[in-house]
Structure formats: C-alpha cells, structure tokens
Amino acid sequence: MVVSEKQSPVVDPEWLEKNLNNVKVIEVDYDPSTAYNIGHIPGALLIDWKKDLNKYPERDIIDKEGFEALLSRLGISNTDTVVLYGDYNNWFAAFAYWVFKIYGHDDVKILNGGRKKWIELGKPLTKEIPKPSPTTYRVTKVDLTLRASFLDVLKNLRNPSVVLIDVRSPAEYKGEITAPPEYPNEAAQRAGHIPGAVNIPWAQAVREDGTFKSVDELRALYESRGVTKDKEVIVYCRIGERAAHTFFVLKEILGYPKVRVYDGSWSEWGNIVGAPIEK
C-alpha cells in the first residue's frame, strides 16, 4: 500500500477523514452535476475542470494570473496543504495536481482511490457548499519543465534517451478507435499513435478499486517496458488528463526525475497536418 503520512503525495481516506480540519480539500470534476453536486466530502471545495483549469478562448491551461485568481477565490493560501480528489478515477484531480505543481504549490496531495473509494468505504458526504473567505494567492515560481509541447515531442522522436508513453487504451493506440467511448463526439481527424511510443494504459497502475498499486508492482510495470529513471519520460493521452495520472505515478510515487506531460496529446497530434502517425 502507498504510504499515507502527511509528507506523502498520496493520502488514504482514513487519514483524510481524521484531518479534514487541517487541510483544504478540493474535488476536481469533469462534470460536477454527476459528482460534486450530488454529494461531496464535507468541506470540499470545487474545481470544475472545464471552466476553472482551462483558458479561453484559446486552448491552454490557465495562466499564472488565472491560477492566482482561482486559488484566491477558493480561499487557498500559499502555505495550505491541499488534498485533491475527483470523478473519472482521479484523472482530472491528477491534472489539477500537475497544474498546481507547474505554478509552484508544492504542498498538494491526491486522495488514494478518489471519490469512488471514499463512497465505497461509506465515508460521509454532504451537499452543503462551503463559502470560503477569499485570500490573496501569489505564484512565486513557475515550472514549465513539467510540460511538453508538440515541438518538444517532435524533436525527440526516436531519441534513445527519451521514452514516450501513450497511456490510452490499446484500441486507441492501435488506431481502432479515434476517441474513448466516454467522448464519442470528440474524436481526432486521424487515429493511431505517435511513432515510437510505448503503450502502457493508465489503468495498469491501479487496482480495481482505483487505489494505486504497490511501489514494487509499479516499478516492475514500467521498468519491464523500458521506462527507467535514467531516461526522460513524456506521457500523453487524448487531452492530458489520463497522462497526468501516469505523470503522478512516475514522478511522485516512483520518483522519476524527468517526467513531462504532453497535454496537447492526441487531440492535437491527430489533428495536425503532416504529423507522423503509426498504427
């Protein structure tokens, strides 16, 4: 089992239930109407992934000022311990974790098993919406080494010191489908995978209940596929949320030193004219 002490990037439901008054809990949902709004962890704040973590009208994550405004609105201070969890197997909580790390909030954690496990254990839920007092949050550092662009990936194709992981399903990787069943209307123009990418679906890192596998199991999973700590790792999926889950496993649980999320992922690569594709 993953360690759940306060200094760990992963906390278990039992630890969180005992420490609800000592941390700031945030539920991160793709669709709050089917999750947060029908019941959430007492005191949990809400981040709506589509509205709060994305910049408009262009396609991008929120910028430094947007992150400061979001956390200020949620009543989060620079010194707060933040615990993230959410729907869709913690995909979007992991994406939020990655954004928190980019903007320098180091004291952030993931609830092991997410919303699903909390409910499965019969832990308390509420529909009461917190009303936090606004703060003045300030970003003091930005770490863009955690992010990869299209050009970053393109220039490293076939680079033996860089390993590219496609964390999508085998059917997506093989080009049998252009989008997962959950997103039938959000397909790319082309199907397949980025040349040289190894397919290690995100779900292989968790048990059936959504909790992370042991460190030994995770190490064996990735090392058996050539993903070793001496290499730089770039992970991608369709829009970045599943890739962020694998980023968390590699960077935070296994301690890989160089891991980046290509959040443009297949929805960018599969739509760019001339981008090389394998099936």
Secondary structure as the mmCIF struct_conf table of DSSP 4:
data_model
#
loop_
_struct_conf.conf_type_id
_struct_conf.id
_struct_conf.beg_label_comp_id
_struct_conf.beg_label_asym_id
_struct_conf.beg_label_seq_id
_struct_conf.end_label_comp_id
_struct_conf.end_label_asym_id
_struct_conf.end_label_seq_id
BEND BEND1 GLU A 5 GLU A 5
TURN_TY1_P TURN_TY1_P1 LYS A 6 GLN A 7
BEND BEND2 SER A 8 PRO A 9
STRN STRN1 VAL A 10 VAL A 11
HELX_RH_AL_P HELX_RH_AL_P1 PRO A 13 LYS A 18
TURN_TY1_P TURN_TY1_P2 ASN A 19 ASN A 22
BEND BEND3 VAL A 23 VAL A 23
STRN STRN2 LYS A 24 ASP A 29
BEND BEND4 TYR A 30 TYR A 30
HELX_RH_3T_P HELX_RH_3T_P1 PRO A 32 THR A 34
TURN_TY1_P TURN_TY1_P3 ALA A 35 ALA A 35
HELX_RH_3T_P HELX_RH_3T_P2 TYR A 36 ILE A 38
STRN STRN3 HIS A 40 HIS A 40
TURN_TY1_P TURN_TY1_P4 PRO A 42 GLY A 43
STRN STRN4 LEU A 45 ASP A 48
HELX_RH_AL_P HELX_RH_AL_P2 TRP A 49 ASP A 52
BEND BEND5 LEU A 53 LEU A 53
STRN STRN5 ASN A 54 LYS A 55
TURN_TY1_P TURN_TY1_P5 TYR A 56 ARG A 59
STRN STRN6 ASP A 60 ILE A 61
HELX_RH_AL_P HELX_RH_AL_P3 LYS A 64 ARG A 73
TURN_TY1_P TURN_TY1_P6 LEU A 74 GLY A 75
TURN_TY1_P TURN_TY1_P7 ASN A 78 THR A 79
STRN STRN7 VAL A 82 GLY A 86
BEND BEND6 ASP A 87 ASP A 87
HELX_RH_3T_P HELX_RH_3T_P3 TYR A 88 ASN A 90
HELX_RH_AL_P HELX_RH_AL_P4 TRP A 91 ILE A 102
TURN_TY1_P TURN_TY1_P8 TYR A 103 GLY A 104
BEND BEND7 ASP A 107 ASP A 107
STRN STRN8 VAL A 108 LEU A 111
TURN_TY1_P TURN_TY1_P9 ASN A 112 GLY A 113
HELX_RH_AL_P HELX_RH_AL_P5 GLY A 114 GLU A 120
TURN_TY1_P TURN_TY1_P10 LEU A 121 GLY A 122
STRN STRN9 THR A 126 THR A 126
HELX_LH_PP_P HELX_LH_PP_P1 GLU A 128 PRO A 130
HELX_LH_PP_P HELX_LH_PP_P2 PRO A 132 PRO A 134
HELX_RH_3T_P HELX_RH_3T_P4 LEU A 144 LEU A 146
STRN STRN10 ARG A 147 ARG A 147
HELX_RH_AL_P HELX_RH_AL_P6 PHE A 150 LYS A 155
TURN_TY1_P TURN_TY1_P11 ASN A 156 ARG A 158
TURN_TY1_P TURN_TY1_P12 PRO A 160 SER A 161
STRN STRN11 VAL A 162 ASP A 166
BEND BEND8 ARG A 168 ARG A 168
HELX_RH_AL_P HELX_RH_AL_P7 PRO A 170 TYR A 173
TURN_TY1_P TURN_TY1_P13 LYS A 174 GLY A 175
BEND BEND9 GLU A 176 GLU A 176
BEND BEND10 THR A 178 ALA A 179
TURN_TY1_P TURN_TY1_P14 PRO A 181 GLU A 182
TURN_TY1_P TURN_TY1_P15 PRO A 184 ASN A 185
BEND BEND11 GLN A 189 ARG A 190
BEND BEND12 GLY A 192 GLY A 192
STRN STRN12 HIS A 193 HIS A 193
TURN_TY1_P TURN_TY1_P16 PRO A 195 GLY A 196
STRN STRN13 VAL A 198 ASN A 199
HELX_RH_3T_P HELX_RH_3T_P5 TRP A 202 ALA A 205
STRN STRN14 VAL A 206 VAL A 206
TURN_TY1_P TURN_TY1_P17 GLU A 208 ASP A 209
BEND BEND13 GLY A 210 GLY A 210
HELX_LH_PP_P HELX_LH_PP_P3 THR A 211 THR A 211
STRN STRN15 PHE A 212 PHE A 212
HELX_LH_PP_P HELX_LH_PP_P4 LYS A 213 SER A 214
HELX_RH_AL_P HELX_RH_AL_P8 VAL A 215 GLU A 223
TURN_TY1_P TURN_TY1_P18 SER A 224 GLY A 226
TURN_TY1_P TURN_TY1_P19 LYS A 229 ASP A 230
BEND BEND14 LYS A 231 LYS A 231
STRN STRN16 GLU A 232 TYR A 236
BEND BEND15 ARG A 238 GLY A 240
HELX_RH_AL_P HELX_RH_AL_P9 GLU A 241 PHE A 248
HELX_RH_PI_P HELX_RH_PI_P1 VAL A 249 ILE A 253
BEND BEND16 LEU A 254 LEU A 254
BEND BEND17 PRO A 257 PRO A 257
STRN STRN17 VAL A 259 VAL A 261
TURN_TY1_P TURN_TY1_P20 ASP A 263 GLY A 264
HELX_RH_AL_P HELX_RH_AL_P10 SER A 265 TRP A 269
TURN_TY1_P TURN_TY1_P21 GLY A 270 ASN A 271
BEND BEND18 ILE A 272 ILE A 272
TURN_TY1_P TURN_TY1_P22 VAL A 273 GLY A 274
STRN STRN18 GLU A 278 GLU A 278
#
